[in-house]
Amino acid sequence: MPFFLCGTPAGFPSPAQDDMQEPIDLGAWLVEHPAASYIMRVDGQSMAGAGINDGDLIVVNRAKKPQSGAIVVALVFGDRTLKRLRYVDGRHWLVPEADGFAEILVDENVEIWGVVVGVARKMV
């Protein structure tokens, strides 16, 4: 797939061919650790405020260490959820990015499964 070296303003496009760089492999660009990475489809709107919507694809890296502020996939009582990891008052929380969803305390019933490193959305 062709990759353009220049940024793209949301205005009048430039047809200049000299801005082209070598092709880019999106899979290789998004996936640093292939053996520890997964692509998952998002189900729900709890992360819409972070720009991750229902139906989007996320690239999850299990080798990356989760840090406060990262968006993570976690298992809560064995069920997957997608939330932002926050460290507040000495405790870790899984925090949604939309109204109507509860924060979840990270305790013995929660396992951080992987860190989201990419998002893909097909525009129709």
ABEGO torsion letter per residue (X at the ends): XBBBABBBBABBBBABAAABBBBBBAAAAABABAAABBBBBBBEAAAAAAGBBBGBBBBBBAABBBBBGBBBBBBBGGBBBBBBBBBBGGBBBBBBABBGBBBBBBBAABBBABBBABBBBBBX
